[in-house]
């Protein structure tokens, strides 16, 4: 039975790996790296650094361009007022994400069918923790459904439902010799999951999440005493101010923070970017006093690195 390890790697620093994640890296025969272009080359380098340190000798790496999510124009001026417009925008967003997930599922199913032997173990490295605002587990579930389909006439990649020659992205593969330092973790340390009946089994290895890193960096608790915390996205905050004693915001391109400031929201914000890395940036204080500095810091990091991953926590006054 093929096995796919989904390994949370925090921000890609070796010091942020759990012991179990380091063990799992040493178990994989094959690593699938979906790349997002030159702008994210630094992120690829971080993952490659982990493989050089923890992957076993002779592991293989298959790289393929990640499908891009199409961002259709959001509907405006819907009949029925603001509520109808919001519903239309949400439907457009969900449709674009669904299409993107389908493309990624087809790509992963084809790669696993072509590159991984039936008794092999593959690994996918996920930023932060796979359970928190990451699509990998949903995409793999869809890939399993594609994987289980019988190939037509022998002309398709096994179970992938598409010709092997038509796999998107032109994947490239490389076999890696033993790393100079070797791996400190013994083989067999990660127990295989029970056999699955649909092509491959999935095992999740938790990682340190952005929210954990943020609270640790600012030395604050996530929640108030006996109070709930809403975990949401910048897109949602841009639409409406959360009604919660505290809310943590991920996947914000700056629009959520700008919208909150434009509404005159009063409260404290703790923000962090590139947490746990040499490029870590932290800011905290009343929103009206630090919003501009946060947006400037985001822009500076993106200009220097080509990417930025940040998260923030807010508590109303």
Buried (B, 14 or more C-beta within 10 A) or exposed (E): BBBBBBBBBBBBBEEBBBEBBBBBBBBBBBBBBBBBEEEBEBBBEBBBEBBEBBBBEEBBBBBBBBBEBEEEEEBEEBEEEEEEBBEBBBEBBEEBBEBBBBBBBBBBBBBBBBBBEEEBBBBBBBBBBBBBBBBBBBBBEBBBEBBBBEBEEEEBBBBBBBEBEEBBBEBEEEEBEEBEEEBEBEEEEBEEBEEBEEBBBBBBBBBBBBBBBBBEBBEBEBBEEEEEBBBBBBBBBBBEBBEBBBBBBBBBBBEBBBBBBEEEBEBBBBBBBBBBBEBBBBBBBEBEEBBEEBBEBBEEBBEEBBBBBBBBBBBBE
